[in-house]
């Protein structure tokens, strides 16, 4: 494919997907991008070879850039985030197990740093706690 062909295709793509490719500059644009990412996540999470993975990566980068510039939050590990969410919601590991199907023993190992969250667990916990999945990555 020639450079000219790529540039022509890029112009077409930019017309269609500009809001998701361009840097996020407003709260409204941020919320729209978050909503789009949530829908895209549902498509990509079940297929690790999804051709949409790169779009998810670009969108995630844009969201992170905006969050870091507007809503700076100290770095936290997924374990710290999960621990915080559990404390804030006031639930037990057993209650989380019953709601998500993630075994309490696995939650305990995740919280102690002995085990990492899987993609499916991130999805389940994000849905349960009603947070963006990137918070647990």
Rosetta blueprint (number, residue, H / E / L):
1 X L
2 X L
3 X H
4 X H
5 X H
6 X H
7 X H
8 X H
9 X H
10 X H
11 X H
12 X H
13 X H
14 X H
15 X H
16 X H
17 X H
18 X H
19 X H
20 X H
21 X H
22 X L
23 X L
24 X L
25 X L
26 X L
27 X H
28 X H
29 X H
30 X H
31 X H
32 X H
33 X H
34 X H
35 X H
36 X H
37 X H
38 X H
39 X H
40 X H
41 X H
42 X H
43 X H
44 X H
45 X L
46 X L
47 X L
48 X L
49 X L
50 X L
51 X L
52 X L
53 X H
54 X H
55 X H
56 X H
57 X H
58 X H
59 X H
60 X H
61 X H
62 X H
63 X H
64 X H
65 X H
66 X H
67 X H
68 X H
69 X H
70 X H
71 X L
72 X L
73 X L
74 X L
75 X L
76 X L
77 X L
78 X H
79 X H
80 X H
81 X H
82 X H
83 X H
84 X H
85 X H
86 X H
87 X H
88 X H
89 X H
90 X L
91 X L
92 X L
93 X H
94 X H
95 X H
96 X H
97 X H
98 X H
99 X H
100 X H
101 X L
102 X L
103 X L
104 X H
105 X H
106 X H
107 X H
108 X H
109 X H
110 X H
111 X H
112 X L
113 X L
114 X L
115 X L
116 X L
117 X L
118 X L
119 X H
120 X H
121 X H
122 X H
123 X H
124 X H
125 X H
126 X H
127 X H
128 X H
129 X H
130 X L
131 X L
132 X L
133 X H
134 X H
135 X H
136 X H
137 X L
